[in-house]
Amino acid sequence: MSASVTAARQRGGRLTYAVLVGAVLISAFPLYWTLVAASRSNAELARPVPTLLPGPRLLDNLRAVMDEADIGTALLNSLIVSASITVGTVLCSTLAGFAFAKLRFRGRGALLSVVVASMMIPPQLGVIPLFMLIVELHWVNQLQAVVLPGLVSAFGVFFMRQFLTQSLPDELVEAARVDGASYARIFWSIVVPVARPAMAVLGLLTFMTAWNDFFWPVVALSSQEPTVQVALRQLGGGYVHDQSVIMAGTLLGTLPVLLVFGLLGRQIVGGIMQGAVKG
């Protein structure tokens, strides 16, 4: 096969680009519609054929969001909760994943089976005993009641274990041990640089999950200290819900997730490319 044919296949044809552009447009349309709805009035959204162009009421609807809910406090609370859960989950999952992937200790297989089996248990089953526990600890209406239960993720442990099993050579760990490096030094100097792409992916998934969580925060927190998802239910009240105000609040609640994706996007793409090249 000639080099020109191979290069042409790698570049792709017009159909490939058309499919990719179509996929991007379809994926981005809900976000665009949120912007359109947030910049229109409720009457305009109720028309049989609503407009697809942004309107002039975005700032007015954002002011209504600020008046109807303490969205600033909610954004700060969500940021604290999501960032704390993300850092804790990524760190604990990477530590546990390294131990399950590269260390030999008694009961390793049984413990890993317990971790995997725990992913099959619906989290709603633990709400009552978890709420009884935070009552005993006097954590009701406090952010730690939402943060601490999410600091460890069974999925994160399994995900990091699988990644490190394939991406971290045993010889590299053994060489570091022969040179006298402690496990803490191995973790920070060898494991973390190797696992950085997977940590970015896990961090993004964890942040999105924590940011969008509604059920447990609405149980554990009061309306005075809500997260964003809890605060959004206060918007657009009345006999007829003002969908434009609700969509304006939703737009505000979406922006931090987009920012985090922008910060971690390069690491995620690098991890995907690394996995593709390894084959």
DORO-892539 format. One record per residue: residue number from 0; residue in three letters; x, y negated, z of N, C-alpha, C in turn. Coordinates in Angstrom, 1 decimal, padded with zeros to 4 digits. Atoms other than C-alpha are relative to their C-alpha. Layout:
<pts>
PT  num  residuo      nX      nY      nZ     caX     caY     caZ      cX      cY      cZ
PT  NUM      ALA       X       Y       Z       X       Y       Z       X       Y       Z
...
</pts>
This chain:
<pts>
PT  num  residuo      nX      nY      nZ     caX     caY     caZ      cX      cY      cZ
PT    0      MET   000.8   001.2   000.0   000.0   000.0   000.0   000.9  -001.2   000.0
PT    1      SER  -000.8   001.2   000.1   001.4  -003.4  -001.0  -000.1  -000.9   001.2
PT    2      ALA   000.1   001.0  -001.1   002.2  -006.1   001.4  -001.1  -001.0  -000.1
PT    3      SER   001.0   001.0   000.2  -000.2  -008.5  -000.2  -001.4   000.5   000.4
PT    4      VAL   001.2  -000.6  -000.3  -003.1  -006.1   000.2  -000.2   000.1   001.6
PT    5      THR   000.0  -000.1  -001.5  -002.2  -005.5   003.9  -000.3  -001.4   000.6
PT    6      ALA   000.2   001.4  -000.5  -002.0  -009.3   004.5  -001.4  -000.5  -000.2
PT    7      ALA   001.3   000.4   000.3  -005.3  -009.8   002.8  -001.0   000.6   001.0
PT    8      ARG   000.9  -000.6  -001.0  -007.0  -007.3   005.1   000.2  -000.6   001.4
PT    9      GLN  -000.1   000.7  -001.3  -005.5  -008.9   008.1  -000.6  -001.3   000.1
PT   10      ARG   000.6   001.3   000.0  -006.7  -012.3   007.1  -001.5   000.1   000.0
PT   11      GLY   001.4  -000.1   000.0  -010.2  -011.0   006.5  -000.6  -000.7  -001.2
PT   12      GLY   000.7   000.7   001.1  -012.7  -012.0   003.8  -001.0  -001.0   000.5
PT   13      ARG   001.0   001.0  -000.3  -015.4  -014.5   003.6  -001.2   000.5   000.8
PT   14      LEU   001.1  -000.6  -000.8  -018.0  -012.1   004.9   000.4   000.1   001.5
PT   15      THR  -000.5  -000.1  -001.4  -015.9  -011.6   008.0  -000.1  -001.3   000.7
PT   16      TYR   000.1   001.3  -000.6  -015.7  -015.3   008.7  -001.4  -000.4   000.2
PT   17      ALA   001.4   000.3  -000.1  -019.4  -015.7   008.0  -000.6   000.7   001.2
PT   18      VAL   000.6  -000.7  -001.1  -020.3  -013.0   010.5   000.5  -000.6   001.3
PT   19      LEU  -000.5   000.6  -001.2  -018.0  -014.5   013.1  -000.6  -001.4   000.3
PT   20      VAL   000.6   001.3  -000.2  -019.3  -018.0   012.6  -001.5   000.1   000.5
PT   21      GLY   001.4  -000.2  -000.4  -022.9  -016.7   012.8  -000.1   000.5   001.5
PT   22      ALA   000.0  -000.5  -001.4  -022.1  -014.8   016.1   000.3  -001.2   001.0
PT   23      VAL  -000.3   001.1  -000.9  -020.6  -018.0   017.6  -001.2  -000.9   000.1
PT   24      LEU   001.2   000.9   000.0  -023.6  -020.1   016.6  -001.1   000.6   000.8
PT   25      ILE   001.0  -000.6  -000.8  -026.0  -017.6   018.1   000.3   000.0   001.4
PT   26      SER  -000.4   000.0  -001.4  -024.0  -017.3   021.3  -000.1  -001.4   000.6
PT   27      ALA  -000.1   001.3  -000.5  -023.7  -021.1   021.6  -001.4  -000.7   000.0
PT   28      PHE   001.3   000.7   000.1  -027.4  -021.9   020.8  -000.7  -000.2   001.4
PT   29      PRO   000.7   000.2  -001.3  -028.8  -021.3   024.4   000.6  -001.2   000.7
PT   30      LEU  -000.6   001.1  -000.6  -026.3  -023.8   025.7  -000.4  -001.3  -000.6
PT   31      TYR   000.4   001.2   000.7  -027.1  -026.3   023.0  -001.5  -000.3   000.3
PT   32      TRP   001.4   000.3  -000.2  -030.8  -025.9   023.6  -000.2  -000.5   001.5
PT   33      THR   000.0   000.5  -001.3  -030.2  -026.5   027.3   000.3  -001.5   000.0
PT   34      LEU  -000.3   001.4   000.1  -028.6  -029.8   026.4  -001.2  -000.8  -000.7
PT   35      VAL   001.1   000.7   000.7  -031.5  -030.7   024.0  -001.2  -000.1   001.0
PT   36      ALA   001.2   000.1  -000.9  -034.2  -029.8   026.6   000.3  -001.0   001.2
PT   37      ALA  -000.3   000.9  -001.1  -032.3  -031.8   029.3   000.0  -001.4  -000.4
PT   38      SER   000.0   001.4   000.5  -032.3  -034.9   027.1  -001.4  -000.4  -000.5
PT   39      ARG   001.3   000.3   000.5  -036.0  -034.8   026.3  -001.0  -000.1   001.2
PT   40      SER   001.1   000.1  -001.0  -039.3  -035.4   028.2  -000.7   001.4   000.0
PT   41      ASN   000.8  -001.2  -000.1  -041.6  -032.6   029.4  -001.0   000.1  -001.1
PT   42      ALA   001.0   000.0   001.0  -044.2  -033.7   026.9   000.6   000.4  -001.4
PT   43      GLU  -000.6  -000.4   001.3  -041.8  -033.4   024.0   000.4   001.5  -000.1
PT   44      LEU  -000.3  -001.4   000.0  -040.8  -029.9   025.1  -001.3   000.8  -000.2
PT   45      ALA   001.3  -000.7   000.1  -044.5  -028.9   025.1  -000.6   000.0  -001.4
PT   46      ARG   000.5   000.1   001.4  -045.0  -029.7   021.4   000.1   001.4  -000.6
PT   47      PRO  -000.1  -001.3   000.7  -045.8  -026.7   019.2   001.3   000.2  -000.8
PT   48      VAL  -001.3  -000.2   000.6  -042.7  -027.4   017.2   001.0  -001.0   000.6
PT   49      PRO  -000.9   000.9  -000.7  -040.1  -028.9   019.5   001.2  -000.4  -000.9
PT   50      THR  -001.2   000.4   000.8  -037.2  -030.9   018.1   001.2   000.7   000.5
PT   51      LEU  -001.2  -000.7  -000.3  -033.8  -029.4   017.9   001.2  -001.0   000.2
PT   52      LEU  -001.0   001.0  -000.1  -031.9  -032.7   018.3   000.0  -000.6   001.4
PT   53      PRO   000.0   000.6  -001.3  -030.8  -034.2   021.6  -000.7  -001.4   000.1
PT   54      GLY   000.8   001.2  -000.1  -032.9  -037.1   022.9   000.8  -001.0   000.9
PT   55      PRO  -000.7   001.1  -000.8  -032.2  -040.3   025.0  -000.2   000.1   001.5
PT   56      ARG   000.4   000.0  -001.4  -033.5  -039.1   028.4   001.0   000.8   000.9
PT   57      LEU  -000.9  -000.9  -000.8  -030.4  -037.1   029.6   000.3  -000.7   001.3
PT   58      LEU  -000.4   000.7  -001.2  -029.3  -039.7   032.1  -001.2  -000.1   001.0
PT   59      ASP   001.2   000.1  -000.9  -032.9  -040.2   033.4  -000.3   001.3   000.7
PT   60      ASN   000.2  -001.3  -000.6  -033.3  -036.5   033.9   001.0   000.4   001.0
PT   61      LEU  -001.0  -000.3  -001.0  -030.0  -036.2   035.7  -000.2  -000.8   001.2
PT   62      ARG   000.4   000.8  -001.2  -031.1  -039.0   038.0  -001.1   000.7   000.8
PT   63      ALA   001.1  -000.7  -000.7  -034.3  -037.1   038.7   000.5   001.2   000.7
PT   64      VAL  -000.6  -001.2  -000.6  -032.2  -034.0   039.5   000.6  -000.5   001.3
PT   65      MET  -000.7   000.5  -001.2  -030.2  -036.1   042.0  -001.0  -000.4   001.1
PT   66      ASP   001.0   000.4  -000.9  -033.4  -037.4   043.6  -000.8   001.1   000.6
PT   67      GLU   000.8  -001.1  -000.5  -035.2  -034.1   043.9   000.7   001.0   000.8
PT   68      ALA  -000.8  -001.0  -000.7  -032.4  -032.0   045.2   001.4  -000.6   000.3
PT   69      ASP  -001.4   000.4  -000.3  -029.0  -032.6   046.9   000.9   000.8  -000.8
PT   70      ILE  -000.7  -000.9   000.9  -027.3  -031.2   043.9   001.5  -000.2   000.2
PT   71      GLY  -001.5   000.2  -000.3  -023.9  -032.7   044.9   000.5   000.9   001.0
PT   72      THR  -000.4  -000.9  -001.1  -023.8  -030.8   048.1  -000.1   001.5  -000.5
PT   73      ALA   000.2  -001.3   000.5  -025.1  -027.7   046.3   001.2   000.4  -000.9
PT   74      LEU  -001.2  -000.2   000.8  -022.3  -028.0   043.7   001.2   000.3   000.8
PT   75      LEU  -001.2  -000.2  -000.8  -019.7  -028.3   046.4  -000.1   001.3   000.7
PT   76      ASN   000.2  -001.2  -000.6  -021.1  -025.4   048.3   000.3   001.2  -000.9
PT   77      SER  -000.2  -001.1   001.0  -021.2  -023.2   045.2   001.5   000.1  -000.4
PT   78      LEU  -001.4   000.0   000.3  -017.6  -024.2   044.4   000.8   000.6   001.1
PT   79      ILE  -000.7  -000.6  -001.1  -016.4  -023.3   047.9  -000.2   001.5   000.0
PT   80      VAL   000.4  -001.4  -000.1  -018.3  -020.0   047.9   000.7   000.8  -001.2
PT   81      SER  -000.5  -000.7   001.2  -017.3  -019.0   044.3   001.5   000.1   000.0
PT   82      ALA  -001.4   000.0   000.0  -013.7  -020.0   044.6   000.6   000.9   001.1
PT   83      SER  -000.4  -000.9  -001.1  -013.3  -018.2   048.0  -000.1   001.4  -000.4
PT   84      ILE   000.3  -001.4   000.4  -014.9  -015.0   046.7   000.9   000.4  -001.1
PT   85      THR  -000.8  -000.4   001.1  -012.9  -015.1   043.5   001.5   000.2   000.5
PT   86      VAL  -001.4  -000.2  -000.5  -009.5  -015.6   045.3   000.1   001.3   000.8
PT   87      GLY   000.0  -001.2  -000.9  -010.3  -012.9   047.9  -000.2   001.3  -000.8
PT   88      THR   000.2  -001.2   000.8  -011.6  -010.4   045.3   001.2   000.3  -000.8
PT   89      VAL  -001.2  -000.3   000.9  -008.7  -010.8   042.9   001.2   000.5   000.8
PT   90      LEU  -001.2  -000.4  -000.9  -006.1  -010.6   045.7  -000.2   001.4   000.5
PT   91      CYS   000.2  -001.3  -000.6  -007.7  -007.6   047.5  -000.1   001.1  -001.1
PT   92      SER   000.1  -001.0   001.1  -008.5  -005.8   044.2   001.3   000.3  -000.6
PT   93      THR  -001.3  -000.3   000.6  -005.0  -006.2   042.9   000.9   000.8   001.0
PT   94      LEU  -000.7  -000.7  -001.0  -003.5  -005.0   046.2  -000.5   001.5   000.0
PT   95      ALA   000.5  -001.3   000.0  -005.8  -002.0   046.3   000.2   000.8  -001.3
PT   96      GLY  -000.2  -000.6   001.3  -005.5  -001.3   042.6   001.5   000.5  -000.1
PT   97      PHE  -001.4  -000.4   000.1  -001.7  -001.2   042.9   000.2   001.2   000.9
PT   98      ALA  -000.2  -001.2  -000.9  -001.9   001.2   045.9  -000.6   001.2  -000.6
PT   99      PHE   000.6  -001.1   000.6  -004.3   003.5   044.1   000.8   000.5  -001.3
PT  100      ALA  -000.6  -000.4   001.3  -002.3   003.4   040.8   001.4   000.5   000.2
PT  101      LYS  -001.4  -000.4   000.0   001.3   003.7   041.9   000.5   000.5   001.3
PT  102      LEU  -000.5  -000.5  -001.3   001.6   004.7   045.6  -000.6   001.4   000.2
PT  103      ARG   000.5  -001.4  -000.3   001.3   008.3   046.8  -000.2   000.0   001.5
PT  104      PHE   000.3  -000.1  -001.4  -000.5   008.7   050.1  -001.1   001.0   000.2
PT  105      ARG   001.0  -001.0  -000.2  -002.7   011.3   051.7  -001.5  -000.6   000.0
PT  106      GLY   001.4   000.4   000.2  -006.4   011.0   050.8  -000.3  -001.0  -001.1
PT  107      ARG   000.1   001.1   001.1  -005.8   008.7   047.8  -001.2   000.4  -000.9
PT  108      GLY   001.1  -000.4   000.9  -008.2   010.7   045.6  -001.3  -000.1   000.6
PT  109      ALA   001.3   000.1  -000.7  -010.9   010.9   048.2  -000.5  -001.4   000.2
PT  110      LEU   000.3   001.4  -000.2  -010.7   007.2   048.9  -000.5  -000.7  -001.3
PT  111      LEU   000.4   000.6   001.3  -010.9   006.3   045.2  -001.3   000.5  -000.4
PT  112      SER   001.3  -000.5   000.3  -013.9   008.6   044.8  -001.1  -000.8   000.8
PT  113      VAL   000.9   000.8  -000.8  -015.6   006.7   047.7  -000.2  -001.4  -000.6
PT  114      VAL   000.1   001.3   000.6  -014.8   003.4   046.0  -000.9   000.0  -001.2
PT  115      VAL   000.8  -000.1   001.2  -016.3   004.5   042.7  -001.4   000.3   000.3
PT  116      ALA   001.4  -000.4  -000.3  -019.3   006.1   044.3  -000.8  -001.2   000.6
PT  117      SER   000.6   001.2  -000.6  -020.0   002.8   046.2  -000.6  -000.9  -001.1
PT  118      MET   000.5   000.8   001.1  -020.6   001.1   042.8  -001.4   000.4  -000.4
PT  119      MET   001.3  -000.5   000.4  -023.7   003.2   042.3  -001.1  -000.3   001.0
PT  120      ILE   001.0   000.4  -001.1  -025.4   001.9   045.5  -000.5  -001.4  -000.3
PT  121      PRO   000.6   001.3   000.2  -027.8  -001.0   044.8   000.3  -001.0   001.1
PT  122      PRO  -000.4   000.9  -001.1  -026.6  -004.1   046.8  -001.2  -000.4   000.8
PT  123      GLN   001.2   000.4  -000.8  -030.2  -004.8   047.8  -000.3   000.9   001.2
PT  124      LEU   000.2  -000.9  -001.2  -030.1  -001.7   050.1   000.7  -000.5   001.2
PT  125      GLY  -000.8   000.4  -001.1  -027.6  -003.4   052.3  -000.4  -001.4   000.5
PT  126      VAL   000.3   001.3  -000.4  -029.4  -006.7   052.7  -000.5  -000.1   001.5
PT  127      ILE   000.6   000.0  -001.3  -031.3  -005.9   055.9   001.1   000.2   001.1
PT  128      PRO  -001.1  -000.1  -001.0  -028.3  -004.5   057.9   001.0  -001.1  -000.1
PT  129      LEU  -000.9   001.1   000.1  -026.1  -007.3   056.5  -000.6  -001.2   000.6
PT  130      PHE   000.6   001.1  -000.6  -028.6  -009.9   057.6   000.0   000.1   001.5
PT  131      MET  -000.1  -000.3  -001.5  -028.7  -008.3   061.1   001.4  -000.3   000.5
PT  132      LEU  -001.4   000.2  -000.4  -024.9  -008.5   061.2   000.3  -001.5   000.1
PT  133      ILE  -000.3   001.4  -000.1  -024.7  -012.2   060.4  -000.8  -000.7   001.0
PT  134      VAL   000.7   000.5  -001.1  -027.4  -012.9   062.9   000.7   000.2   001.3
PT  135      GLU  -000.8  -000.3  -001.2  -025.3  -011.2   065.6   001.2  -000.9   000.1
PT  136      LEU  -001.2   000.8   000.0  -022.3  -013.2   064.5  -000.3  -001.5   000.0
PT  137      HIS   000.4   001.4   000.1  -024.3  -016.5   064.4   000.5  -000.7  -001.2
PT  138      TRP  -000.4   000.6   001.3  -023.5  -017.1   060.8  -001.1  -000.4  -000.9
PT  139      VAL   001.1   000.4   000.8  -027.0  -017.8   059.5   000.1  -001.5  -000.3
PT  140      ASN  -000.1   001.4   000.5  -027.1  -021.0   057.4   001.4  -000.5  -000.1
PT  141      GLN  -001.4   000.4   000.1  -023.3  -021.0   057.2   000.6   000.7  -001.2
PT  142      LEU  -000.5  -000.5   001.2  -021.2  -020.5   054.1   000.8   001.3   000.1
PT  143      GLN  -000.7  -001.3  -000.1  -019.1  -017.7   055.5  -000.9   001.2  -000.1
PT  144      ALA   000.9  -001.1   000.1  -022.2  -015.6   055.6  -000.2   000.5  -001.5
PT  145      VAL   000.0  -000.3   001.4  -022.1  -015.7   051.8   001.3   000.4  -000.5
PT  146      VAL  -001.3  -000.3   000.5  -018.4  -015.6   051.3   000.6   001.3   000.4
PT  147      LEU  -000.7  -001.2  -000.5  -017.2  -012.7   053.5  -000.5   001.3  -000.6
PT  148      PRO   000.4  -001.2   000.6  -019.4  -010.0   052.1   000.4   000.2  -001.4
PT  149      GLY  -000.4  -000.1   001.4  -018.2  -010.7   048.6   001.5   000.0  -000.2
PT  150      LEU  -001.5   000.1   000.2  -014.4  -010.7   049.3   000.6   001.2  -000.6
PT  151      VAL  -000.5  -001.3   000.5  -014.0  -007.1   048.3  -001.0   000.5  -001.0
PT  152      SER   000.8  -000.5   001.0  -015.3  -005.6   045.1   000.4   001.4  -000.4
PT  153      ALA  -000.4  -001.3   000.4  -015.4  -001.9   044.3   000.3   000.0  -001.5
PT  154      PHE  -000.3   000.1   001.4  -015.5  -002.7   040.6   001.4  -000.6  -000.2
PT  155      GLY  -001.3   000.6   000.1  -012.5  -005.0   041.0   001.1   000.9   000.3
PT  156      VAL  -001.0  -001.0  -000.3  -010.5  -002.3   042.7   000.2   001.0  -001.1
PT  157      PHE  -000.1  -001.0   001.1  -011.3   000.3   040.0   000.6  -000.7  -001.2
PT  158      PHE  -000.5   000.6   001.2  -010.7  -002.2   037.3   001.5  -000.3   000.0
PT  159      MET  -001.4   000.2  -000.1  -007.3  -003.2   038.5   000.8   001.2   000.1
PT  160      ARG  -000.7  -001.3   000.0  -006.3   000.4   039.2   000.2   000.5  -001.4
PT  161      GLN  -000.1  -000.5   001.3  -007.1   001.3   035.7   001.0  -000.8  -000.8
PT  162      PHE  -001.0   000.8   000.7  -005.1  -001.6   034.3   001.4   000.3   000.4
PT  163      LEU  -001.3  -000.2  -000.4  -002.1  -001.1   036.4   000.5   001.4  -000.3
PT  164      THR  -000.5  -001.3   000.4  -002.0   002.6   035.7   000.6   000.1  -001.4
PT  165      GLN  -000.4   000.0   001.4  -001.6   001.9   032.0   001.1  -001.0  -000.3
PT  166      SER  -000.9   001.1   000.3   000.4  -001.3   032.1   001.3  -000.1   000.8
PT  167      LEU  -001.1   000.1  -000.9   002.8  -000.9   035.0   000.8   001.3   000.0
PT  168      PRO  -000.7  -001.2   000.1   005.5   001.7   034.3   000.5   000.5   001.4
PT  169      ASP  -000.5  -000.5  -001.2   006.4   004.0   037.2   001.5  -000.3   000.2
PT  170      GLU  -001.5   000.2  -000.1   010.1   003.6   036.4   000.3  -001.4   000.5
PT  171      LEU  -000.3   001.4  -000.4   009.9  -000.2   037.0  -000.2  -000.1   001.5
PT  172      VAL   000.2   000.1  -001.4   008.5   000.3   040.5   001.1   000.8   000.7
PT  173      GLU  -001.0  -000.8  -000.6   011.0   003.1   041.3   001.3  -000.8   000.0
PT  174      ALA  -001.3   000.7   000.1   013.9   000.9   040.1   000.0  -001.1   001.0
PT  175      ALA   000.1   001.0  -001.1   012.7  -001.9   042.4   000.2   000.6   001.4
PT  176      ARG  -000.2  -000.6  -001.3   012.6   000.5   045.3   001.4   000.4   000.2
PT  177      VAL  -001.4  -000.4  -000.1   016.1   001.8   044.6   000.8  -001.2   000.3
PT  178      ASP  -000.7   001.2  -000.3   017.3  -001.8   044.6  -000.2  -000.6   001.4
PT  179      GLY   000.3   000.5  -001.4   015.9  -002.2   048.1  -001.1  -001.0   000.2
PT  180      ALA   001.2   001.0  -000.1   012.8  -004.3   047.3  -001.1   000.6   000.9
PT  181      SER   001.1  -000.5  -000.8   010.0  -004.0   049.8  -001.3   000.0  -000.9
PT  182      TYR   001.3  -000.1   000.8   006.4  -003.3   048.6  -000.6  -001.4  -000.2
PT  183      ALA   000.5   001.3   000.1   005.5  -006.9   049.3   000.8  -000.8  -001.1
PT  184      ARG  -000.8   000.6   001.1   008.4  -008.1   047.0  -000.4   000.6  -001.3
PT  185      ILE   000.4  -000.6   001.2   007.4  -005.6   044.4  -001.3  -000.5  -000.5
PT  186      PHE   001.4   000.5   000.3   003.8  -006.8   044.5   000.1  -001.4  -000.6
PT  187      TRP   000.0   001.4   000.5   004.6  -010.5   044.1   000.9  -000.2  -001.2
PT  188      SER  -001.0   000.2   001.1   007.6  -010.2   041.7  -000.3   000.8  -001.2
PT  189      ILE   000.2  -000.9   001.1   006.5  -007.3   039.5  -001.5   000.2  -000.3
PT  190      VAL   001.4  -000.3   000.3   002.8  -006.4   039.9  -000.8  -001.2  -000.4
PT  191      VAL   000.8   001.2   000.4   001.3  -009.9   039.8   000.3  -000.5  -001.4
PT  192      PRO  -000.2   000.5   001.4   003.1  -011.0   036.6  -000.5   001.0  -001.1
PT  193      VAL   000.6  -001.0   000.9   002.1  -007.7   034.9  -001.5  -000.1  -000.1
PT  194      ALA   001.4  -000.1  -000.1  -001.4  -007.9   036.1  -000.7  -001.3  -000.2
PT  195      ARG   000.6   001.3   000.1  -002.0  -011.6   035.4  -001.2   000.0  -001.0
PT  196      PRO   001.1   000.0   000.9  -004.2  -011.0   032.3  -001.3   000.6   000.6
PT  197      ALA   001.1  -000.7  -000.6  -006.4  -008.5   034.1  -000.6  -000.8   001.2
PT  198      MET   000.4   000.8  -001.1  -006.5  -010.8   037.2  -000.9  -001.2  -000.5
PT  199      ALA   000.8   001.1   000.5  -007.8  -013.7   035.0  -001.4   000.5  -000.5
PT  200      VAL   001.3  -000.5   000.4  -010.5  -011.5   033.5  -000.9   000.3   001.2
PT  201      LEU   000.8  -000.3  -001.3  -011.6  -010.2   037.0  -000.4  -001.3   000.7
PT  202      GLY   000.3   001.3  -000.6  -011.4  -013.8   038.3  -001.2  -000.7  -000.7
PT  203      LEU   001.1   000.6   000.7  -013.7  -015.1   035.6  -001.3   000.7   000.3
PT  204      LEU   001.2  -000.7  -000.3  -016.2  -012.3   036.1  -000.5  -000.2   001.4
PT  205      THR   000.4   000.2  -001.4  -016.2  -012.7   039.8  -000.5  -001.4   000.3
PT  206      PHE   000.5   001.4  -000.2  -016.6  -016.5   039.7  -001.4  -000.1  -000.6
PT  207      MET   001.3   000.1   000.6  -019.5  -016.2   037.3  -001.1   000.7   000.8
PT  208      THR   000.9  -000.8  -000.8  -021.2  -013.5   039.5  -000.3  -000.8   001.3
PT  209      ALA   000.2   000.7  -001.3  -020.7  -015.5   042.7  -000.8  -001.3  -000.3
PT  210      TRP   000.7   001.3   000.3  -021.8  -018.8   041.0  -001.5   000.2  -000.3
PT  211      ASN   001.4  -000.2   000.4  -025.0  -017.3   039.6  -000.8   000.8   001.0
PT  212      ASP   000.7  -000.8  -001.0  -025.9  -015.3   042.7  -001.1  -000.8   000.6
PT  213      PHE   001.1   000.7  -000.6  -029.3  -016.2   044.0  -000.6   000.7   001.2
PT  214      PHE   000.7  -000.8  -001.0  -030.7  -013.4   046.1   000.6  -000.1   001.4
PT  215      TRP  -000.5   000.1  -001.3  -028.3  -013.3   049.0   000.2  -001.4   000.5
PT  216      PRO   000.0   001.3  -000.5  -027.7  -017.0   049.3  -001.3  -000.6   000.5
PT  217      VAL   001.3   000.5  -000.4  -031.4  -017.7   049.5  -000.5   000.7   001.3
PT  218      VAL   000.3  -000.6  -001.2  -031.6  -015.2   052.3   000.8  -000.5   001.2
PT  219      ALA  -001.0   000.3  -001.1  -028.5  -016.3   054.3   000.1  -001.5   000.3
PT  220      LEU  -000.2   001.5  -000.2  -028.6  -020.1   053.8  -001.3  -000.7   000.1
PT  221      SER   001.2   000.9  -000.1  -031.1  -022.8   054.6  -000.1  -000.9  -001.2
PT  222      SER   000.1   001.0   001.1  -032.4  -025.4   052.2   000.8  -001.2   000.2
PT  223      GLN  -000.8   001.2  -000.3  -030.2  -028.0   053.9   001.5   000.3  -000.6
PT  224      GLU  -001.3  -000.4   000.5  -027.0  -026.1   052.8  -000.1   001.0  -001.1
PT  225      PRO   000.2  -001.0   001.0  -027.9  -024.5   049.5   001.2   000.1  -001.0
PT  226      THR  -000.9   000.0   001.2  -025.8  -023.3   046.6  -000.8  -000.5  -001.2
PT  227      VAL   000.6   000.6   001.1  -026.6  -024.5   043.1  -001.3   000.8  -000.4
PT  228      GLN   001.1  -000.8   000.4  -028.9  -021.6   042.2  -001.2  -000.1   000.9
PT  229      VAL   001.1   000.1  -001.0  -030.9  -022.0   045.4  -000.6  -001.4  -000.2
PT  230      ALA   000.5   001.4   000.2  -031.1  -025.8   044.8  -000.9  -000.2  -001.2
PT  231      LEU   000.7   000.2   001.2  -032.4  -025.4   041.3  -001.5   000.3   000.1
PT  232      ARG   001.4  -000.4  -000.2  -035.7  -023.9   042.6  -000.8  -001.2   000.5
PT  233      GLN   000.7   001.2  -000.6  -036.5  -027.3   044.2  -000.3  -001.0  -001.1
PT  234      LEU   000.2   001.0   001.1  -036.5  -029.1   040.8  -001.3   000.2  -000.7
PT  235      GLY   001.2  -000.1   000.9  -039.5  -029.9   038.6  -001.2   000.4   000.7
PT  236      GLY   001.2  -000.4  -000.8  -042.0  -029.5   041.4  -001.2  -000.7  -000.4
PT  237      GLY   001.2   000.6   000.3  -045.6  -030.4   041.2  -001.0   001.0  -000.7
PT  238      TYR   000.9  -000.9   000.7  -048.7  -029.0   039.5   000.5   000.5  -001.3
PT  239      VAL  -000.6  -000.4   001.3  -047.0  -029.0   036.1   001.5  -000.2   000.2
PT  240      HIS  -001.4   000.0  -000.1  -043.3  -028.1   036.3   000.7  -000.8  -001.1
PT  241      ASP  -000.7   000.8   001.0  -041.0  -030.6   034.6   001.2   000.8  -000.5
PT  242      GLN  -001.0  -000.9   000.5  -039.0  -028.3   032.5   001.3  -000.8  -000.4
PT  243      SER  -001.2   000.8   000.4  -036.7  -031.1   031.3   000.9  -000.3   001.2
PT  244      VAL  -000.8   000.2  -001.2  -035.6  -031.8   034.8   000.7   001.3   000.4
PT  245      ILE  -000.6  -001.3  -000.4  -035.0  -028.1   035.5   001.1   000.3  -000.9
PT  246      MET  -001.1  -000.3   001.0  -032.9  -027.8   032.3   001.1  -001.0   000.2
PT  247      ALA  -001.1   000.9  -000.3  -030.9  -030.9   033.3   000.8   000.5   001.2
PT  248      GLY  -000.7  -000.6  -001.1  -030.1  -029.2   036.6   000.7   001.2  -000.4
PT  249      THR  -000.7  -001.2   000.5  -029.3  -026.0   034.8   001.3  -000.4  -000.8
PT  250      LEU  -001.2   000.4   000.7  -026.9  -027.9   032.6   001.1  -000.4   000.9
PT  251      LEU  -001.0   000.3  -001.0  -025.1  -029.3   035.6   000.6   001.2   000.6
PT  252      GLY  -000.5  -001.2  -000.6  -024.9  -025.9   037.1   000.9   000.9  -000.9
PT  253      THR  -000.7  -000.8   001.0  -023.4  -024.5   033.9   001.4  -000.5  -000.3
PT  254      LEU  -001.3   000.7   000.4  -020.5  -027.0   033.4   001.2   000.6   000.8
PT  255      PRO  -001.2  -000.6  -000.7  -018.2  -025.5   036.2   000.4   001.3  -000.6
PT  256      VAL  -000.4  -001.3   000.5  -018.4  -022.1   034.7   000.7  -000.1  -001.4
PT  257      LEU  -000.7   000.3   001.2  -017.4  -023.5   031.3   001.4  -000.5   000.2
PT  258      LEU  -001.4   000.5  -000.3  -014.5  -025.3   032.9   000.9   001.2   000.4
PT  259      VAL  -000.8  -001.1  -000.4  -013.3  -022.1   034.6   000.4   000.9  -001.2
PT  260      PHE  -000.3  -000.8   001.2  -013.6  -020.2   031.3   001.1  -000.7  -000.8
PT  261      GLY  -001.1   000.8   000.8  -011.5  -023.0   029.6   001.3   000.2   000.6
PT  262      LEU  -001.3  -000.2  -000.7  -008.8  -022.6   032.3   000.5   001.4  -000.2
PT  263      LEU  -000.4  -001.4   000.1  -008.7  -018.8   032.1   000.0   000.6  -001.3
PT  264      GLY   000.2  -000.6   001.4  -009.4  -018.4   028.4   001.2   000.5  -000.6
PT  265      ARG  -001.3  -000.4   000.7  -005.8  -018.2   027.3   000.5   001.3   000.7
PT  266      GLN  -000.4  -001.3  -000.6  -005.0  -015.5   029.9  -000.9   001.2  -000.4
PT  267      ILE   000.9  -001.1   000.4  -008.1  -013.5   028.9   000.4   000.4  -001.4
PT  268      VAL  -000.3  -000.3   001.4  -007.2  -013.7   025.2   001.4   000.7   000.0
PT  269      GLY  -001.3  -000.6  -000.1  -003.6  -012.8   026.1  -000.1   001.5   000.4
PT  270      GLY   000.2  -001.4  -000.5  -004.8  -009.7   028.0  -000.6   000.9  -001.1
PT  271      ILE   000.6  -000.8   001.1  -007.0  -008.6   025.1   001.1   000.4  -001.1
PT  272      MET  -001.0  -000.2   001.0  -004.1  -009.0   022.6   001.0   001.0   000.5
PT  273      GLN  -000.9  -001.0  -000.6  -001.8  -007.1   025.0  -000.5   001.4   000.0
PT  274      GLY   000.6  -001.4   000.1  -004.2  -004.2   025.2  -000.1   000.5  -001.4
PT  275      ALA   000.1  -000.4   001.4  -004.6  -004.2   021.5   001.3   000.5  -000.6
PT  276      VAL  -001.3  -000.3   000.5  -000.9  -004.1   020.8   000.6   001.3   000.6
PT  277      LYS  -000.5  -001.2  -000.7  -000.2  -001.3   023.4  -000.4   001.3  -000.7
PT  278      GLY   000.4  -001.3   000.6  -002.2   001.3   021.5   001.0   000.7  -000.7
</pts>
